[in-house]
Amino acid sequence: MNSETTLLEVERLRQGYSDHLVVADLSFTLARGAIGCLLGPSGCGKTTVLRCIAGFEPIRAGAIRIGGRVVSQRGAVLPPEQRRIGMVFQDYALFPHLSVADNIAFGLHRLGHAERDARTRELVDLVGLGAVRGAYPHEISGGQQQRVALARALAPRPDLLLLDEPFSNLDVDLRERLSIEVRGIIKASGATAVLVTHDQHEAFAMADDIGVMHEGRIQQWDSAYNLYHRPVNRFVADFVGQGVFLPATLLDGHRVEFELGVLDGALDGPARDLNANHRIEILLRPDDIVHDDDSALQAEVAHKAFRGADILYTLKLASGRCVLALVPSHHNHALGERIGIRLNVDHVVAFPVPSTGDASSMVAN
């Protein structure tokens, strides 16, 4: 990625408090017009990274560049107001005494009256709030408040938009719908954005590039597809999606054998560099197991979770280990029933067997 297409560069960032290092040698770049996401559990350092990018905190080491200009390095921090960034906070931070339109126009005081009104109308239309432009924050819904906060951040045409857990105060259904809407609004505005969240569904819905964080480091910076299907380590495999680790034996560079048979396909993950006959673990996702009434291979229904269009089945194998299968909900089977299954795996995600713990584990995020 060259300097003309790159908007944000975070290079070997280190930050912490007293003797505790929160962010450790973290690096990533983001192209102009792209939406990036820092995804991880509480305490992983993702919000600290966002605060460093915003200029709210100095950094111990490394550098942050926006548009090729260094805005943070050790001993030198450009103030937030000089970074040309917009910020959407977790609680939206709207002014209760200002209308929707006046909240959006708040950061446009340097413009002339006509230009300010025109930009405000443009943003009100962009976020679809024309019908409530004169209302006050307490008179509109949480989703509408979120769009006001977004429009206010976009109004001054920032080089970079930062969003700190912007959907955490909303219910699950609204969160999913708004994350898609917000992505469309950001893309329509031409802005470059960084989102921080612990929710993988928000990350998948909004971001072009996602960095999964753990203990102050980015474990993998990649597309949602690759994070799910080609995780680089067990933490990413655990954190993203659902799945089960099963013991297996590596036969050669593209075949593995386990209790359900031999998988023959492209091998992904750290185990691909191991020698033949090595004991490994393979990751099976719910979409790798297909319900098939005609299959001779069977498993017992140990648990079921109805999800509307689908049912997530936990299926017990002959060994007592379990796998997951996502099945259309009109296939409604009883607990204890045996059903036919078959494998639909086009590439095998494999890891060396951990040095401690059980060789078989289940991931349920």
Secondary structure, DSSP 8 states (H G I E B T S, - for coil): --TTTEEEEEEEEEEEETTEEEEEEEEEEEETT-EEEEE--TTSSHHHHHHHHHTSS--SEEEEEETTEEEEETTEE--GGGS-EEEE-TT----TTS-HHHHHTGGGTTS-HHHHHHHHHHHHHHTT-GGGTT--GGGS-HHHHHHHHHHHHHTT--SEEEEESTTTTS-HHHHHHHHHHHHHHHHHHT-EEEEEES-HHHHHHH-SEEEEEETTEEEEEE-HHHHHHS-SSHHHHHHSSEEEEEEEEE-SSSEEEETTEEEESEEESGGGGS-TT-EEEEEE-GGGEEE-TT-S-EEEEEEEEE-SSEEEEEEE-TTS-EEEEEEETTS---TT-EEEEEE--SEEEEEE--SSS-S-EEEE-
